[in-house]
Each structure stands twice: as structure tokens, then as C-alpha cells.
Amino acid sequence: MMSLTVTTLNLCNFCAPPYSFYDFETTYATAQWQQKQTWLTQLLELVKSDIICFQEVFSIQELNDIIAPLGLSHFAYCDEPAIDTNNPYLYKRPIVLMASRYPLVNIRRITHPSFLNMAPLSREVINCEVIHPEYGHIRLYGTHLKSKRATDFVLDHPEYQSLPQASIQHIGRLLSDKQRSDEAMALYIDFMTQQASQPLPTFIMGDFNQQAIQSNLAFFTEHTESKETLESDAKLLDSFYLSTLQTRKPTHYFYGNGSVLDYIVCPESILSQLNLNELTFNVLDDHISQDEINMTTDHALVSITLS
């Protein structure tokens, strides 16, 4: 049987010059951009992944130029990076991109179900299937859930702006948690709906922007009593728990404090679904730096190999 390696990586502003990202102060110099491309090529050569979910992609063609020679010749995305309406060289929003050694089909952007009272998803969640020569169709989701930074929810109302700064930050976190819960719930419902109509081995991966075990995302990643009545192919679990590891590395650092933000989630029964025996969990973080404009990324690479 063939092994299968699945990876997620937040690229932290993958934006080729002369384009800027978010504001005019953030543009890579030529040497910086070359450094970022070299780092990424070397990392991917080391991992040799079959499927990779990338987050924070602005420059699609430049990413494809790196990954295609490494065998990742199939890629899919369901949105376009957003350009500032007043300047064609300023990107305002990146995308999530799925890359694979094998064909990707049934590519779509999920939408929230009509029975949920919520705004449209602020960041795309890509859903597609990979056609693997050994395992057939495998369902994939790639996501970058909304950041919890209060600045993501700055309101113009004078009453809100007149609040003490501490109150604004607190309310911002609450609003962000609510937004993230809605996005995660929309993704979860989409997964459950698709599994009900066509059960497939599934991987949900990306930057969750929150430690799931300590948050309202635990229903995605943890053993819970509410899952006991579900079919085995619908019981999602953080893939870390399917490995033999007892401790895990952080995937992101904020002022020296580490946290796990990047996940690969799959059904508890994924090994039996694919008729495989072992899941190896790996976190690569040697590249993490504290550069103001990060020449690598501020997130670790998370990878699993099923064999």
C-alpha cells in the first residue's frame, strides 16, 4: 500500500513584489522575496507531501511556479486575492489554496446553510476531492478561520468608539469568537451533510487561529460525548490524537508564548477507511523567525503521514 502525506502551512503573506500586502509599508525587496521562495522550496522538498493546504496566498502563479516542479502540479482555489480598489498593486485579502500530486475535482466554496442566522463567510473555505490512485476519492477542506484580533471588528459607531480601550478589546474578542464559531459551524455542517450523502475519507486542515481544545472549536477536534451517536466516518478528531505522540509542539508564537493554531482534522476511523495501520504526526518549526516582514513564516508546518 502507498503512504499518504497531508500537510498544512500558513505562508504568512506570500506576496511577490512589486505588490504590497495590506499597506504600502509591506513589500518584499527582491532579495527578501528570493529568500522566501528558496526557504519554501527547501521545506517542501524535505516534507515530500502529497496534499498541501496553503493559507495567506496572494501570488498564485508564483506559488505554482514553486510547487509544480516538486510534483504538486494540481492546485485549486475558490476565490481570488482581493486588490485595493484605489491601487492595483495593493492586496487587501489573501486566499487559501489546495495543492496535490493527484487530480483535484468537485472544487467549490462552501456557503453557510440558510437555517443559520449569520453573515456570509468572511474568508473562503475550499472544498474539493482528490482522486488518489490507490485510495480513490478523498474529500478535502482548506480553511483559515477568522483572526481574533480586535482590529478585525472595528466599528464606526460613536458610542462604540467612546468606550475605554480595554472594553473595545474585550468586545472585539467576543465578537471574534462568535464569528469564528459561525464559520466553524458552517464548515462542520457542510462536512456532515456531505458525509450523509456520500461518505468519504476526509481531511479538514488549515489555520484555526485559536487553540481548539480551549475554545468553541473543541467539537471539531476533541473526543466529546455528543459524538458517541455518530457514525465512525463522521466523528472528527485532531489527527494528533491518532499518532503515538504524547506531547506536541506549538505552531505559532506570540511574544514568546507558543500555541497550537494549525490543525489537520479527520474522522477517527481514517486509518481503517484507507486500510492503513499508522499515522505519524510531525511539526516543522525551525524556520520560525520574528522578522517584521517575515522572510519565512510565523507558523509551523504541520504534516501527517498515513502508512
ABEGO torsion letter per residue (X at the ends): XBBBBBBBBBAGGBBBOABBBGBAABBBBAAAAAAAAAAAAAAAAAAGBABBBBBGBABAAAAAAAAAAAGBABBBBABBBBBBAABAABBABBBBBBBBABBBBGBBBBBBBAABBBBBBABBBBBBBBBBAAAEBBBBBBBBBBBABAAAABBABAAAAABBAAAAAAAAAAAAAAAAAAAAAAAAAAAAAAAAABBBBBBBBEBAGBBAAABAAAAAABBBAAAAABBAAABBBBAAAABABABBBBABBBGGBBBBABBBBBBAAAAAAAGBABBBBBBBAAABBABABBABBABBBBBBBBX
